[in-house]
């Protein structure tokens, strides 16, 4: 099992797209989410995934278990998901000389207009450079967790 340590930020505009080296369309649903624990099914491009995440340990870190599964198995699991789903394009932006990358998610459907960036780190206090297209930090704000966006979509916030 991995320890996921990530920081999340809103994105100011679409300048990040010029730095992206690839992108993939993602559809994901939640079989379960309770007390910060989630079981997620995802189809990213032509790959399927099943992911289990534990509750946040400190607002930045949480345990994560993920396995690739056949895409048809992922598709078969979608009817088991709770109502609501996430539809987004993920853009990958490498951070030079660090081995790190920004993942920027542009949301569609009920979360249209929301664009968030996240970076996974080796430790909560690890320093990192912030690109000029990065906005407010939302790490630890539960409203921005994908499982929460299924329950209370961004369009309902306005």
Steps between C-alpha positions, in 0.01 A plus 500: 500500500623848417485819698359772274631846590353770280428870490204639303450843345246680289622602155475861383477449123589261218870595464583158647388335174808634319721310747306171487679202346187282487139483603242229563123501543394348833164373621471386858237400749492409867378163620538622859610812683456540871703673773772588251532144371429443132473216251526638149476356151663692216538477127790710373535481126498127425599383851293408803591544867363409840621722786448492875600804707506543874407813694736796493769478765589870510308672219782419256571125536288185476547129438424390144473160330451496122502222243451503126205284397366410156301792355191280461516409871511872583204562270312213668559659843347838408140385570612431861612861544312757702312765300713763335823449313811697415579583139826685440808537286829463682802687366851390599763770548851389601692701758853534355789334684281355778330187371173658619203598288195719522170332421243757393137389485248689287151390603185462291132437564380610843853615587549705183720804563710339772869456420732363769869411511669257734854392561605184683793544735739276691431675832243756620769765549676440165552835325383546141478782247157639425427581136352844425167345390445359849237663721371448854605188689205272587692211659288352776179677390263205472278679246774443241533124555368319193269285715348818643465654153275205414274580798513879481609604150677827432196637311305493831749729676399811307 
